[in-house]
Amino acid sequence: WLAGLFPWDYFADPLDGGKCDTGYTVAGKPAYDVFVKNYGAPGRRPAKPSGNPPIVVYANGVLGSQWQDESWGGAVNYKSTDDPYPGHQFSADAQGLVGWDALSIGMTGGQHIQIGQYSSFGFDMRVAAADNTTAVALAAYLCTCDNCSACGLQQRPVADYSSLATCAVDQSDASAHVSIPLADLGITEAVSTIDRLVFMNRPTGPANSSTFWIDNIAFT
């Protein structure tokens, strides 16, 4: 007979877990589907389209009129012709990011955009097979001030929101559309302006590096 059972451990934080998480929680992992199937638990609800025209930050080799490159480390090329998005001539690529290097795009002249009427932050990304055998992950986050580390917003693993088969750069060479709900990045009614986007290397071992191509970056 079975008197009962309980999952361990499962936190109340709705952003806990995800398929890149290596802890015990089942949140956001295939094991969670077992709970949904057997106990009727609701899954994470996708963000609803806002119905407003998208804010395009970058597409086909062109940065939006109010956006500029603010990347650090590695080599960033916004007019790469290496296997661009279908139908486009260019994509942006970031080669050889190491440590906490990042492709970053910020607004010019200290401007901010109002994003209260937008629900998702999306882009198309292809990550390259790495030269090393140690996993490298990418994180995306948004900034509400000049110093991203002081803003208190969330960093979210890109692979949690895409069809990428794995969290490790050296395990994937597929193109995927990524759509991250703004709420998962800490954007709430109290935080309604953004001035920078960051795609950061997340080293998990010595000498980790990542290379990726990205296009169609927009708020929708």
C-alpha positions as CSV (number, residue, x, y, z in Angstrom):
1,W,0.0,0.0,0.0
2,L,1.0,3.6,-0.4
3,A,0.2,6.1,2.3
4,G,1.3,9.2,0.3
5,L,4.3,11.0,-1.3
6,F,5.6,14.4,-1.8
7,P,8.2,16.0,-4.2
8,W,11.5,17.3,-2.8
9,D,12.5,19.9,-3.2
10,Y,10.1,22.3,-4.8
11,F,10.3,26.1,-4.2
12,A,7.5,28.7,-4.3
13,D,9.6,30.9,-6.6
14,P,7.9,30.6,-10.1
15,L,11.3,31.2,-11.7
16,D,13.0,28.3,-10.0
17,G,14.2,25.3,-12.0
18,G,14.2,25.0,-15.7
19,K,15.9,22.5,-17.9
20,C,19.3,24.2,-17.3
21,D,18.9,23.8,-13.5
22,T,21.1,21.0,-12.0
23,G,19.4,21.0,-8.6
24,Y,16.8,18.6,-7.2
25,T,13.6,20.5,-8.2
26,V,11.4,19.1,-11.0
27,A,10.2,22.6,-11.9
28,G,10.5,23.3,-15.6
29,K,12.0,19.8,-16.3
30,P,10.5,16.7,-18.0
31,A,9.7,15.3,-14.6
32,Y,7.3,18.1,-14.1
33,D,5.2,16.7,-17.0
34,V,4.7,13.6,-14.9
35,F,3.1,15.7,-12.1
36,V,0.9,17.6,-14.6
37,K,-0.3,14.3,-16.2
38,N,-1.0,12.5,-12.9
39,Y,-2.1,15.3,-10.6
40,G,-3.5,17.9,-12.9
41,A,-1.1,20.7,-12.0
42,P,-1.1,23.7,-14.3
43,G,2.0,24.4,-16.5
44,R,3.7,27.7,-16.8
45,R,1.4,29.9,-18.9
46,P,3.0,31.5,-22.0
47,A,2.9,35.3,-22.3
48,K,-0.1,36.6,-24.2
49,P,0.5,38.7,-27.3
50,S,-0.1,42.4,-26.4
51,G,-1.4,43.3,-29.9
52,N,1.0,46.3,-30.1
53,P,3.5,46.7,-33.0
54,P,6.8,45.1,-32.1
55,I,9.8,47.2,-31.1
56,V,12.6,46.0,-33.4
57,V,16.0,46.2,-31.8
58,Y,18.0,44.4,-34.5
59,A,17.2,42.6,-37.8
60,N,19.1,41.7,-40.9
61,G,22.2,43.7,-40.2
62,V,20.5,46.8,-39.0
63,L,20.3,48.1,-35.4
64,G,17.1,50.1,-34.6
65,S,17.5,53.9,-35.0
66,Q,17.8,54.4,-31.2
67,W,20.1,51.5,-30.5
68,Q,23.9,51.1,-30.4
69,D,26.5,48.4,-29.7
70,E,27.7,48.2,-26.1
71,S,29.2,44.7,-26.1
72,W,32.3,43.7,-24.1
73,G,34.8,41.0,-24.8
74,G,34.9,38.6,-27.8
75,A,34.3,39.9,-31.4
76,V,30.8,41.1,-32.4
77,N,29.8,41.6,-36.1
78,Y,26.4,42.9,-36.9
79,K,26.7,42.2,-40.6
80,S,27.8,38.6,-40.6
81,T,27.1,36.7,-43.8
82,D,27.8,33.3,-42.2
83,D,24.5,31.4,-42.5
84,P,22.1,34.3,-41.9
85,Y,18.4,33.8,-40.9
86,P,16.4,32.5,-43.9
87,G,15.5,35.4,-46.3
88,H,18.0,37.8,-44.7
89,Q,21.4,38.9,-45.9
90,F,23.0,39.4,-42.5
91,S,22.9,38.3,-38.9
92,A,24.8,39.4,-35.8
93,D,27.4,37.1,-34.5
94,A,29.4,37.0,-31.3
95,Q,32.7,35.0,-31.6
96,G,34.7,33.6,-28.8
97,L,32.9,35.0,-25.7
98,V,34.8,33.9,-22.6
99,G,34.3,34.5,-18.9
100,W,31.4,36.9,-18.6
101,D,31.7,38.5,-22.1
102,A,28.5,39.6,-23.7
103,L,26.8,40.9,-26.8
104,S,25.0,44.0,-25.5
105,I,22.8,46.5,-27.3
106,G,21.9,49.8,-25.5
107,M,19.8,52.8,-26.3
108,T,21.6,56.0,-27.5
109,G,21.8,59.2,-25.5
110,G,20.6,57.7,-22.2
111,Q,17.2,57.1,-23.7
112,H,14.7,54.5,-22.3
113,I,11.8,52.7,-23.9
114,Q,8.5,52.2,-22.3
115,I,7.6,48.5,-22.4
116,G,4.6,48.3,-20.1
117,Q,2.4,47.3,-23.1
118,Y,4.7,44.5,-24.2
119,S,4.8,40.9,-23.0
120,S,7.8,39.1,-24.5
121,F,11.4,39.6,-25.5
122,G,12.2,37.4,-28.6
123,F,14.9,36.6,-31.0
124,D,16.2,33.8,-33.3
125,M,19.5,32.3,-32.3
126,R,21.9,29.7,-33.5
127,V,24.7,28.5,-31.2
128,A,27.9,26.9,-32.5
129,A,29.6,23.7,-31.4
130,A,32.4,24.7,-29.0
131,D,36.0,23.7,-29.4
132,N,36.1,22.4,-25.9
133,T,34.1,19.6,-24.3
134,T,32.9,21.6,-21.2
135,A,29.4,23.0,-21.2
136,V,28.8,26.7,-21.8
137,A,25.5,28.3,-21.4
138,L,24.1,31.7,-22.5
139,A,21.9,34.0,-20.4
140,A,19.7,36.9,-21.4
141,Y,18.6,39.8,-19.3
142,L,17.4,43.4,-19.6
143,C,18.6,46.5,-17.8
144,T,16.7,49.4,-16.4
145,C,19.7,51.6,-15.6
146,D,23.2,52.2,-16.7
147,N,24.7,49.6,-14.3
148,C,22.9,46.3,-15.1
149,S,24.3,44.6,-12.0
150,A,22.5,47.2,-9.8
151,C,19.1,46.8,-11.3
152,G,18.0,43.6,-9.6
153,L,16.5,42.0,-12.8
154,Q,16.7,38.3,-13.5
155,Q,19.2,36.5,-15.7
156,R,17.4,33.7,-17.5
157,P,19.1,30.8,-19.4
158,V,18.3,31.1,-23.1
159,A,17.8,27.4,-23.5
160,D,14.9,27.4,-21.0
161,Y,12.7,29.2,-23.6
162,S,13.7,27.6,-26.9
163,S,13.8,24.4,-28.8
164,L,17.5,24.1,-28.2
165,A,18.2,20.5,-27.3
166,T,20.5,21.2,-24.5
167,C,21.9,24.0,-22.3
168,A,25.4,23.3,-23.5
169,V,26.7,25.3,-26.4
170,D,29.0,22.4,-27.4
171,Q,26.0,20.1,-27.7
172,S,23.9,22.1,-30.1
173,D,24.2,23.6,-33.6
174,A,20.6,24.2,-34.3
175,S,18.7,27.4,-35.0
176,A,15.8,28.2,-32.6
177,H,13.3,30.9,-31.9
178,V,13.5,32.1,-28.3
179,S,10.6,34.0,-26.6
180,I,11.1,35.0,-22.9
181,P,8.2,36.5,-21.0
182,L,9.2,39.9,-19.6
183,A,7.8,38.9,-16.2
184,D,10.5,36.2,-16.1
185,L,13.2,38.9,-16.5
186,G,11.8,40.9,-13.6
187,I,9.8,43.3,-15.7
188,T,6.6,44.3,-13.8
189,E,4.2,47.2,-13.6
190,A,6.7,48.9,-11.3
191,V,9.6,48.4,-13.8
192,S,8.4,49.8,-17.1
193,T,11.5,51.1,-18.9
194,I,14.5,49.4,-20.5
195,D,17.7,50.8,-21.8
196,R,19.9,47.8,-22.6
197,L,19.7,44.1,-23.7
198,V,22.5,41.6,-22.7
199,F,23.3,38.2,-24.0
200,M,26.0,36.9,-21.7
201,N,28.4,33.9,-21.7
202,R,27.9,31.9,-18.5
203,P,31.2,29.9,-17.9
204,T,30.8,26.6,-16.1
205,G,34.4,25.5,-16.2
206,P,37.9,26.8,-17.2
207,A,38.5,28.2,-20.6
208,N,34.8,28.0,-21.6
209,S,33.9,30.0,-24.7
210,S,30.8,30.5,-26.8
211,T,29.9,31.6,-30.3
212,F,26.4,32.4,-31.5
213,W,24.4,34.1,-34.3
214,I,21.3,36.1,-33.5
215,D,18.6,38.0,-35.5
216,N,15.1,39.4,-35.2
217,I,15.6,40.8,-31.7
218,A,12.3,42.5,-30.7
219,F,9.9,43.2,-28.0
220,T,6.4,41.9,-28.8
